[in-house]
């Protein structure tokens, strides 16, 4: 019912995590604090099964992304 990611946010910057469905709609969003390595856990129990894309945008212009498969 959840997934976790380890994210390292540099000092003096923040990040935003977006979870998008296959139609590019934002299903979840989280703001990440600055200057720390942190685990973020996102609940998926309220999502339909399927493939979702996770984007993490850092305030300094960098980004990262990956896919998450939500199963029943």
PDB file of N, CA, C and O in Angstrom:
ATOM      1  N   UNK A   1       0.810  -1.207   0.000  1.00  0.00           N
ATOM      2  CA  UNK A   1       0.000   0.000   0.000  1.00  0.00           C
ATOM      3  C   UNK A   1       0.850   1.267   0.000  1.00  0.00           C
ATOM      4  O   UNK A   1       0.329   2.362   0.208  1.00  0.00           O
ATOM      5  N   UNK A   2       2.164   1.124  -0.234  1.00  0.00           N
ATOM      6  CA  UNK A   2       3.021   2.316  -0.258  1.00  0.00           C
ATOM      7  C   UNK A   2       4.329   1.993  -0.976  1.00  0.00           C
ATOM      8  O   UNK A   2       4.640   0.830  -1.231  1.00  0.00           O
ATOM      9  N   UNK A   3       5.084   3.035  -1.296  1.00  0.00           N
ATOM     10  CA  UNK A   3       6.452   2.867  -1.771  1.00  0.00           C
ATOM     11  C   UNK A   3       7.312   3.918  -1.099  1.00  0.00           C
ATOM     12  O   UNK A   3       6.819   4.967  -0.683  1.00  0.00           O
ATOM     13  N   UNK A   4       8.606   3.630  -0.995  1.00  0.00           N
ATOM     14  CA  UNK A   4       9.538   4.551  -0.345  1.00  0.00           C
ATOM     15  C   UNK A   4      10.709   4.836  -1.269  1.00  0.00           C
ATOM     16  O   UNK A   4      11.172   3.959  -1.998  1.00  0.00           O
ATOM     17  N   UNK A   5      11.182   6.079  -1.226  1.00  0.00           N
ATOM     18  CA  UNK A   5      12.343   6.513  -1.999  1.00  0.00           C
ATOM     19  C   UNK A   5      13.309   7.225  -1.065  1.00  0.00           C
ATOM     20  O   UNK A   5      12.896   7.980  -0.184  1.00  0.00           O
ATOM     21  N   UNK A   6      14.585   6.980  -1.262  1.00  0.00           N
ATOM     22  CA  UNK A   6      15.611   7.715  -0.527  1.00  0.00           C
ATOM     23  C   UNK A   6      16.043   8.881  -1.402  1.00  0.00           C
ATOM     24  O   UNK A   6      16.526   8.684  -2.517  1.00  0.00           O
ATOM     25  N   UNK A   7      15.868  10.099  -0.893  1.00  0.00           N
ATOM     26  CA  UNK A   7      16.161  11.308  -1.663  1.00  0.00           C
ATOM     27  C   UNK A   7      17.157  12.147  -0.880  1.00  0.00           C
ATOM     28  O   UNK A   7      17.004  12.350   0.325  1.00  0.00           O
ATOM     29  N   UNK A   8      18.178  12.634  -1.575  1.00  0.00           N
ATOM     30  CA  UNK A   8      19.186  13.496  -0.972  1.00  0.00           C
ATOM     31  C   UNK A   8      18.991  14.907  -1.518  1.00  0.00           C
ATOM     32  O   UNK A   8      19.251  15.159  -2.695  1.00  0.00           O
ATOM     33  N   UNK A   9      18.538  15.821  -0.678  1.00  0.00           N
ATOM     34  CA  UNK A   9      18.300  17.209  -1.073  1.00  0.00           C
ATOM     35  C   UNK A   9      19.458  18.049  -0.548  1.00  0.00           C
ATOM     36  O   UNK A   9      19.753  18.040   0.647  1.00  0.00           O
ATOM     37  N   UNK A  10      20.111  18.776  -1.455  1.00  0.00           N
ATOM     38  CA  UNK A  10      21.261  19.595  -1.076  1.00  0.00           C
ATOM     39  C   UNK A  10      20.850  20.722  -0.126  1.00  0.00           C
ATOM     40  O   UNK A  10      19.686  21.117  -0.063  1.00  0.00           O
ATOM     41  N   UNK A  11      21.844  21.225   0.608  1.00  0.00           N
ATOM     42  CA  UNK A  11      21.613  22.393   1.461  1.00  0.00           C
ATOM     43  C   UNK A  11      21.209  23.577   0.586  1.00  0.00           C
ATOM     44  O   UNK A  11      21.666  23.696  -0.551  1.00  0.00           O
ATOM     45  N   UNK A  12      20.380  24.425   1.098  1.00  0.00           N
ATOM     46  CA  UNK A  12      19.922  25.641   0.432  1.00  0.00           C
ATOM     47  C   UNK A  12      19.029  25.384  -0.781  1.00  0.00           C
ATOM     48  O   UNK A  12      18.875  26.267  -1.624  1.00  0.00           O
ATOM     49  N   UNK A  13      18.444  24.199  -0.884  1.00  0.00           N
ATOM     50  CA  UNK A  13      17.486  23.930  -1.956  1.00  0.00           C
ATOM     51  C   UNK A  13      16.375  23.034  -1.413  1.00  0.00           C
ATOM     52  O   UNK A  13      16.556  22.364  -0.397  1.00  0.00           O
ATOM     53  N   UNK A  14      15.250  23.022  -2.075  1.00  0.00           N
ATOM     54  CA  UNK A  14      14.142  22.136  -1.731  1.00  0.00           C
ATOM     55  C   UNK A  14      13.796  21.313  -2.973  1.00  0.00           C
ATOM     56  O   UNK A  14      14.355  21.530  -4.048  1.00  0.00           O
ATOM     57  N   UNK A  15      12.886  20.383  -2.816  1.00  0.00           N
ATOM     58  CA  UNK A  15      12.469  19.550  -3.941  1.00  0.00           C
ATOM     59  C   UNK A  15      10.973  19.289  -3.844  1.00  0.00           C
ATOM     60  O   UNK A  15      10.369  19.397  -2.777  1.00  0.00           O
ATOM     61  N   UNK A  16      10.396  18.944  -4.987  1.00  0.00           N
ATOM     62  CA  UNK A  16       8.986  18.588  -5.048  1.00  0.00           C
ATOM     63  C   UNK A  16       8.863  17.239  -5.740  1.00  0.00           C
ATOM     64  O   UNK A  16       9.443  17.030  -6.806  1.00  0.00           O
ATOM     65  N   UNK A  17       8.110  16.322  -5.138  1.00  0.00           N
ATOM     66  CA  UNK A  17       7.840  15.033  -5.738  1.00  0.00           C
ATOM     67  C   UNK A  17       6.427  15.035  -6.298  1.00  0.00           C
ATOM     68  O   UNK A  17       5.478  15.417  -5.613  1.00  0.00           O
ATOM     69  N   UNK A  18       6.294  14.604  -7.553  1.00  0.00           N
ATOM     70  CA  UNK A  18       4.988  14.463  -8.187  1.00  0.00           C
ATOM     71  C   UNK A  18       4.793  13.017  -8.595  1.00  0.00           C
ATOM     72  O   UNK A  18       5.725  12.381  -9.087  1.00  0.00           O
ATOM     73  N   UNK A  19       3.603  12.494  -8.400  1.00  0.00           N
ATOM     74  CA  UNK A  19       3.238  11.164  -8.862  1.00  0.00           C
ATOM     75  C   UNK A  19       2.163  11.358  -9.932  1.00  0.00           C
ATOM     76  O   UNK A  19       1.082  11.874  -9.649  1.00  0.00           O
ATOM     77  N   UNK A  20       2.472  10.935 -11.170  1.00  0.00           N
ATOM     78  CA  UNK A  20       1.566  11.141 -12.307  1.00  0.00           C
ATOM     79  C   UNK A  20       1.002   9.814 -12.791  1.00  0.00           C
ATOM     80  O   UNK A  20       1.696   8.798 -12.775  1.00  0.00           O
ATOM     81  N   UNK A  21      -0.257   9.821 -13.220  1.00  0.00           N
ATOM     82  CA  UNK A  21      -0.835   8.617 -13.800  1.00  0.00           C
ATOM     83  C   UNK A  21      -0.513   8.573 -15.297  1.00  0.00           C
ATOM     84  O   UNK A  21       0.196   9.444 -15.802  1.00  0.00           O
ATOM     85  N   UNK A  22      -1.023   7.576 -16.000  1.00  0.00           N
ATOM     86  CA  UNK A  22      -0.699   7.408 -17.421  1.00  0.00           C
ATOM     87  C   UNK A  22      -1.285   8.503 -18.303  1.00  0.00           C
ATOM     88  O   UNK A  22      -0.884   8.642 -19.459  1.00  0.00           O
ATOM     89  N   UNK A  23      -2.214   9.272 -17.785  1.00  0.00           N
ATOM     90  CA  UNK A  23      -2.780  10.396 -18.531  1.00  0.00           C
ATOM     91  C   UNK A  23      -2.160  11.718 -18.092  1.00  0.00           C
ATOM     92  O   UNK A  23      -2.691  12.788 -18.390  1.00  0.00           O
ATOM     93  N   UNK A  24      -1.029  11.638 -17.380  1.00  0.00           N
ATOM     94  CA  UNK A  24      -0.233  12.793 -16.930  1.00  0.00           C
ATOM     95  C   UNK A  24      -0.965  13.685 -15.920  1.00  0.00           C
ATOM     96  O   UNK A  24      -0.653  14.869 -15.793  1.00  0.00           O
ATOM     97  N   UNK A  25      -1.919  13.123 -15.218  1.00  0.00           N
ATOM     98  CA  UNK A  25      -2.593  13.859 -14.147  1.00  0.00           C
ATOM     99  C   UNK A  25      -1.805  13.673 -12.864  1.00  0.00           C
ATOM    100  O   UNK A  25      -1.327  12.577 -12.572  1.00  0.00           O
ATOM    101  N   UNK A  26      -1.673  14.744 -12.103  1.00  0.00           N
ATOM    102  CA  UNK A  26      -0.973  14.670 -10.820  1.00  0.00           C
ATOM    103  C   UNK A  26      -1.880  13.969  -9.823  1.00  0.00           C
ATOM    104  O   UNK A  26      -2.994  14.423  -9.559  1.00  0.00           O
ATOM    105  N   UNK A  27      -1.402  12.865  -9.273  1.00  0.00           N
ATOM    106  CA  UNK A  27      -2.183  12.102  -8.310  1.00  0.00           C
ATOM    107  C   UNK A  27      -1.737  12.359  -6.873  1.00  0.00           C
ATOM    108  O   UNK A  27      -2.543  12.293  -5.946  1.00  0.00           O
ATOM    109  N   UNK A  28      -0.439  12.655  -6.692  1.00  0.00           N
ATOM    110  CA  UNK A  28       0.097  12.956  -5.360  1.00  0.00           C
ATOM    111  C   UNK A  28       1.218  13.966  -5.524  1.00  0.00           C
ATOM    112  O   UNK A  28       1.866  14.022  -6.569  1.00  0.00           O
ATOM    113  N   UNK A  29       1.444  14.761  -4.490  1.00  0.00           N
ATOM    114  CA  UNK A  29       2.553  15.709  -4.487  1.00  0.00           C
ATOM    115  C   UNK A  29       3.087  15.832  -3.062  1.00  0.00           C
ATOM    116  O   UNK A  29       2.342  15.735  -2.088  1.00  0.00           O
ATOM    117  N   UNK A  30       4.398  16.048  -2.972  1.00  0.00           N
ATOM    118  CA  UNK A  30       5.035  16.260  -1.658  1.00  0.00           C
ATOM    119  C   UNK A  30       6.156  17.251  -1.821  1.00  0.00           C
ATOM    120  O   UNK A  30       6.838  17.268  -2.846  1.00  0.00           O
ATOM    121  N   UNK A  31       6.351  18.077  -0.815  1.00  0.00           N
ATOM    122  CA  UNK A  31       7.475  19.005  -0.773  1.00  0.00           C
ATOM    123  C   UNK A  31       8.518  18.435   0.171  1.00  0.00           C
ATOM    124  O   UNK A  31       8.195  17.994   1.274  1.00  0.00           O
ATOM    125  N   UNK A  32       9.765  18.446  -0.264  1.00  0.00           N
ATOM    126  CA  UNK A  32      10.854  17.879   0.519  1.00  0.00           C
ATOM    127  C   UNK A  32      11.726  18.994   1.067  1.00  0.00           C
ATOM    128  O   UNK A  32      12.047  19.947   0.355  1.00  0.00           O
ATOM    129  N   UNK A  33      12.105  18.878   2.314  1.00  0.00           N
ATOM    130  CA  UNK A  33      12.913  19.895   2.981  1.00  0.00           C
ATOM    131  C   UNK A  33      14.339  19.936   2.465  1.00  0.00           C
ATOM    132  O   UNK A  33      14.782  19.040   1.746  1.00  0.00           O
ATOM    133  N   UNK A  34      15.042  20.976   2.839  1.00  0.00           N
ATOM    134  CA  UNK A  34      16.391  21.174   2.325  1.00  0.00           C
ATOM    135  C   UNK A  34      17.457  20.544   3.208  1.00  0.00           C
ATOM    136  O   UNK A  34      17.303  20.399   4.420  1.00  0.00           O
ATOM    137  N   UNK A  35      18.542  20.180   2.543  1.00  0.00           N
ATOM    138  CA  UNK A  35      19.760  19.816   3.226  1.00  0.00           C
ATOM    139  C   UNK A  35      19.777  18.515   3.986  1.00  0.00           C
ATOM    140  O   UNK A  35      20.441  18.422   5.018  1.00  0.00           O
ATOM    141  N   UNK A  36      19.068  17.502   3.512  1.00  0.00           N
ATOM    142  CA  UNK A  36      19.089  16.244   4.248  1.00  0.00           C
ATOM    143  C   UNK A  36      18.793  15.076   3.321  1.00  0.00           C
ATOM    144  O   UNK A  36      18.075  15.213   2.330  1.00  0.00           O
ATOM    145  N   UNK A  37      19.357  13.935   3.660  1.00  0.00           N
ATOM    146  CA  UNK A  37      18.984  12.702   3.000  1.00  0.00           C
ATOM    147  C   UNK A  37      17.767  12.192   3.753  1.00  0.00           C
ATOM    148  O   UNK A  37      17.788  12.092   4.980  1.00  0.00           O
ATOM    149  N   UNK A  38      16.711  11.871   3.027  1.00  0.00           N
ATOM    150  CA  UNK A  38      15.473  11.505   3.701  1.00  0.00           C
ATOM    151  C   UNK A  38      14.717  10.438   2.919  1.00  0.00           C
ATOM    152  O   UNK A  38      14.734  10.412   1.688  1.00  0.00           O
ATOM    153  N   UNK A  39      14.061   9.566   3.660  1.00  0.00           N
ATOM    154  CA  UNK A  39      13.150   8.601   3.063  1.00  0.00           C
ATOM    155  C   UNK A  39      11.793   9.248   2.936  1.00  0.00           C
ATOM    156  O   UNK A  39      11.282   9.819   3.899  1.00  0.00           O
ATOM    157  N   UNK A  40      11.201   9.166   1.756  1.00  0.00           N
ATOM    158  CA  UNK A  40       9.825   9.626   1.600  1.00  0.00           C
ATOM    159  C   UNK A  40       8.972   8.402   1.299  1.00  0.00           C
ATOM    160  O   UNK A  40       9.289   7.612   0.410  1.00  0.00           O
ATOM    161  N   UNK A  41       7.915   8.258   2.033  1.00  0.00           N
ATOM    162  CA  UNK A  41       6.989   7.143   1.849  1.00  0.00           C
ATOM    163  C   UNK A  41       5.674   7.713   1.360  1.00  0.00           C
ATOM    164  O   UNK A  41       5.125   8.646   1.945  1.00  0.00           O
ATOM    165  N   UNK A  42       5.176   7.135   0.273  1.00  0.00           N
ATOM    166  CA  UNK A  42       3.936   7.605  -0.340  1.00  0.00           C
ATOM    167  C   UNK A  42       2.918   6.475  -0.312  1.00  0.00           C
ATOM    168  O   UNK A  42       3.195   5.370  -0.779  1.00  0.00           O
ATOM    169  N   UNK A  43       1.754   6.749   0.227  1.00  0.00           N
ATOM    170  CA  UNK A  43       0.680   5.765   0.302  1.00  0.00           C
ATOM    171  C   UNK A  43       0.059   5.572  -1.081  1.00  0.00           C
ATOM    172  O   UNK A  43      -0.149   6.549  -1.801  1.00  0.00           O
ATOM    173  N   UNK A  44      -0.238   4.333  -1.462  1.00  0.00           N
ATOM    174  CA  UNK A  44      -0.826   4.045  -2.774  1.00  0.00           C
ATOM    175  C   UNK A  44      -2.162   3.312  -2.673  1.00  0.00           C
ATOM    176  O   UNK A  44      -2.747   2.949  -3.694  1.00  0.00           O
ATOM    177  N   UNK A  45      -2.645   3.093  -1.459  1.00  0.00           N
ATOM    178  CA  UNK A  45      -3.886   2.350  -1.266  1.00  0.00           C
ATOM    179  C   UNK A  45      -5.096   2.986  -1.925  1.00  0.00           C
ATOM    180  O   UNK A  45      -6.068   2.289  -2.218  1.00  0.00           O
ATOM    181  N   UNK A  46      -5.063   4.292  -2.166  1.00  0.00           N
ATOM    182  CA  UNK A  46      -6.193   4.986  -2.778  1.00  0.00           C
ATOM    183  C   UNK A  46      -6.047   5.130  -4.294  1.00  0.00           C
ATOM    184  O   UNK A  46      -6.874   5.783  -4.930  1.00  0.00           O
ATOM    185  N   UNK A  47      -5.009   4.529  -4.879  1.00  0.00           N
ATOM    186  CA  UNK A  47      -4.775   4.617  -6.320  1.00  0.00           C
ATOM    187  C   UNK A  47      -5.242   3.349  -7.019  1.00  0.00           C
ATOM    188  O   UNK A  47      -5.227   2.263  -6.439  1.00  0.00           O
ATOM    189  N   UNK A  48      -5.659   3.501  -8.275  1.00  0.00           N
ATOM    190  CA  UNK A  48      -6.011   2.347  -9.089  1.00  0.00           C
ATOM    191  C   UNK A  48      -4.734   1.606  -9.470  1.00  0.00           C
ATOM    192  O   UNK A  48      -3.685   2.234  -9.609  1.00  0.00           O
ATOM    193  N   UNK A  49      -4.795   0.290  -9.642  1.00  0.00           N
ATOM    194  CA  UNK A  49      -3.614  -0.443 -10.096  1.00  0.00           C
ATOM    195  C   UNK A  49      -3.148   0.088 -11.449  1.00  0.00           C
ATOM    196  O   UNK A  49      -3.961   0.463 -12.294  1.00  0.00           O
ATOM    197  N   UNK A  50      -1.841   0.117 -11.642  1.00  0.00           N
ATOM    198  CA  UNK A  50      -1.296   0.575 -12.913  1.00  0.00           C
ATOM    199  C   UNK A  50       0.094   1.147 -12.739  1.00  0.00           C
ATOM    200  O   UNK A  50       0.665   1.122 -11.649  1.00  0.00           O
ATOM    201  N   UNK A  51       0.632   1.668 -13.841  1.00  0.00           N
ATOM    202  CA  UNK A  51       1.967   2.242 -13.867  1.00  0.00           C
ATOM    203  C   UNK A  51       1.883   3.747 -13.624  1.00  0.00           C
ATOM    204  O   UNK A  51       1.071   4.438 -14.239  1.00  0.00           O
ATOM    205  N   UNK A  52       2.715   4.241 -12.736  1.00  0.00           N
ATOM    206  CA  UNK A  52       2.763   5.665 -12.400  1.00  0.00           C
ATOM    207  C   UNK A  52       4.192   6.155 -12.569  1.00  0.00           C
ATOM    208  O   UNK A  52       5.142   5.395 -12.379  1.00  0.00           O
ATOM    209  N   UNK A  53       4.344   7.427 -12.926  1.00  0.00           N
ATOM    210  CA  UNK A  53       5.667   8.034 -13.060  1.00  0.00           C
ATOM    211  C   UNK A  53       5.902   8.963 -11.873  1.00  0.00           C
ATOM    212  O   UNK A  53       5.043   9.770 -11.518  1.00  0.00           O
ATOM    213  N   UNK A  54       7.078   8.835 -11.268  1.00  0.00           N
ATOM    214  CA  UNK A  54       7.486   9.690 -10.152  1.00  0.00           C
ATOM    215  C   UNK A  54       8.511  10.678 -10.668  1.00  0.00           C
ATOM    216  O   UNK A  54       9.540  10.275 -11.212  1.00  0.00           O
ATOM    217  N   UNK A  55       8.245  11.978 -10.506  1.00  0.00           N
ATOM    218  CA  UNK A  55       9.204  13.039 -10.845  1.00  0.00           C
ATOM    219  C   UNK A  55       9.619  13.734  -9.557  1.00  0.00           C
ATOM    220  O   UNK A  55       8.788  14.002  -8.689  1.00  0.00           O
ATOM    221  N   UNK A  56      10.892  14.020  -9.441  1.00  0.00           N
ATOM    222  CA  UNK A  56      11.379  14.834  -8.334  1.00  0.00           C
ATOM    223  C   UNK A  56      12.129  16.008  -8.941  1.00  0.00           C
ATOM    224  O   UNK A  56      13.161  15.830  -9.587  1.00  0.00           O
ATOM    225  N   UNK A  57      11.601  17.216  -8.727  1.00  0.00           N
ATOM    226  CA  UNK A  57      12.217  18.449  -9.217  1.00  0.00           C
ATOM    227  C   UNK A  57      12.908  19.148  -8.069  1.00  0.00           C
ATOM    228  O   UNK A  57      12.307  19.393  -7.023  1.00  0.00           O
ATOM    229  N   UNK A  58      14.181  19.470  -8.270  1.00  0.00           N
ATOM    230  CA  UNK A  58      14.953  20.190  -7.272  1.00  0.00           C
ATOM    231  C   UNK A  58      14.955  21.671  -7.628  1.00  0.00           C
ATOM    232  O   UNK A  58      14.975  22.033  -8.804  1.00  0.00           O
ATOM    233  N   UNK A  59      14.933  22.510  -6.628  1.00  0.00           N
ATOM    234  CA  UNK A  59      14.859  23.958  -6.815  1.00  0.00           C
ATOM    235  C   UNK A  59      16.011  24.477  -7.673  1.00  0.00           C
ATOM    236  O   UNK A  59      15.865  25.504  -8.335  1.00  0.00           O
ATOM    237  N   UNK A  60      17.153  23.787  -7.673  1.00  0.00           N
ATOM    238  CA  UNK A  60      18.307  24.246  -8.450  1.00  0.00           C
ATOM    239  C   UNK A  60      18.218  23.869  -9.929  1.00  0.00           C
ATOM    240  O   UNK A  60      19.163  24.113 -10.679  1.00  0.00           O
ATOM    241  N   UNK A  61      17.103  23.282 -10.360  1.00  0.00           N
ATOM    242  CA  UNK A  61      16.892  22.971 -11.768  1.00  0.00           C
ATOM    243  C   UNK A  61      17.121  21.513 -12.145  1.00  0.00           C
ATOM    244  O   UNK A  61      16.755  21.112 -13.250  1.00  0.00           O
ATOM    245  N   UNK A  62      17.703  20.719 -11.282  1.00  0.00           N
ATOM    246  CA  UNK A  62      17.908  19.303 -11.554  1.00  0.00           C
ATOM    247  C   UNK A  62      16.612  18.529 -11.303  1.00  0.00           C
ATOM    248  O   UNK A  62      15.727  18.993 -10.584  1.00  0.00           O
ATOM    249  N   UNK A  63      16.520  17.362 -11.898  1.00  0.00           N
ATOM    250  CA  UNK A  63      15.348  16.517 -11.670  1.00  0.00           C
ATOM    251  C   UNK A  63      15.733  15.052 -11.805  1.00  0.00           C
ATOM    252  O   UNK A  63      16.808  14.715 -12.301  1.00  0.00           O
ATOM    253  N   UNK A  64      14.845  14.205 -11.362  1.00  0.00           N
ATOM    254  CA  UNK A  64      15.007  12.761 -11.458  1.00  0.00           C
ATOM    255  C   UNK A  64      13.622  12.160 -11.644  1.00  0.00           C
ATOM    256  O   UNK A  64      12.627  12.741 -11.214  1.00  0.00           O
ATOM    257  N   UNK A  65      13.556  11.005 -12.280  1.00  0.00           N
ATOM    258  CA  UNK A  65      12.251  10.371 -12.443  1.00  0.00           C
ATOM    259  C   UNK A  65      12.401   8.865 -12.527  1.00  0.00           C
ATOM    260  O   UNK A  65      13.491   8.344 -12.767  1.00  0.00           O
ATOM    261  N   UNK A  66      11.298   8.182 -12.326  1.00  0.00           N
ATOM    262  CA  UNK A  66      11.259   6.734 -12.413  1.00  0.00           C
ATOM    263  C   UNK A  66       9.813   6.278 -12.417  1.00  0.00           C
ATOM    264  O   UNK A  66       8.898   7.094 -12.296  1.00  0.00           O
ATOM    265  N   UNK A  67       9.608   4.999 -12.555  1.00  0.00           N
ATOM    266  CA  UNK A  67       8.266   4.444 -12.621  1.00  0.00           C
ATOM    267  C   UNK A  67       7.963   3.585 -11.399  1.00  0.00           C
ATOM    268  O   UNK A  67       8.856   2.973 -10.813  1.00  0.00           O
ATOM    269  N   UNK A  68       6.689   3.553 -11.029  1.00  0.00           N
ATOM    270  CA  UNK A  68       6.213   2.740  -9.919  1.00  0.00           C
ATOM    271  C   UNK A  68       4.997   1.961 -10.417  1.00  0.00           C
ATOM    272  O   UNK A  68       4.072   2.534 -10.993  1.00  0.00           O
ATOM    273  N   UNK A  69       5.013   0.661 -10.189  1.00  0.00           N
ATOM    274  CA  UNK A  69       3.874  -0.174 -10.545  1.00  0.00           C
ATOM    275  C   UNK A  69       3.045  -0.425  -9.303  1.00  0.00           C
ATOM    276  O   UNK A  69       3.535  -0.996  -8.329  1.00  0.00           O
ATOM    277  N   UNK A  70       1.786   0.000  -9.332  1.00  0.00           N
ATOM    278  CA  UNK A  70       0.867  -0.215  -8.211  1.00  0.00           C
ATOM    279  C   UNK A  70       0.003  -1.424  -8.563  1.00  0.00           C
ATOM    280  O   UNK A  70      -0.689  -1.441  -9.581  1.00  0.00           O
ATOM    281  N   UNK A  71       0.061  -2.440  -7.686  1.00  0.00           N
ATOM    282  CA  UNK A  71      -0.704  -3.654  -7.900  1.00  0.00           C
ATOM    283  C   UNK A  71      -1.793  -3.767  -6.841  1.00  0.00           C
ATOM    284  O   UNK A  71      -1.736  -3.118  -5.797  1.00  0.00           O
ATOM    285  N   UNK A  72      -2.781  -4.598  -7.129  1.00  0.00           N
ATOM    286  CA  UNK A  72      -3.848  -4.841  -6.161  1.00  0.00           C
ATOM    287  C   UNK A  72      -3.342  -5.609  -4.995  1.00  0.00           C
ATOM    288  O   UNK A  72      -4.104  -5.907  -4.075  1.00  0.00           O
TER     289      UNK A  72
END
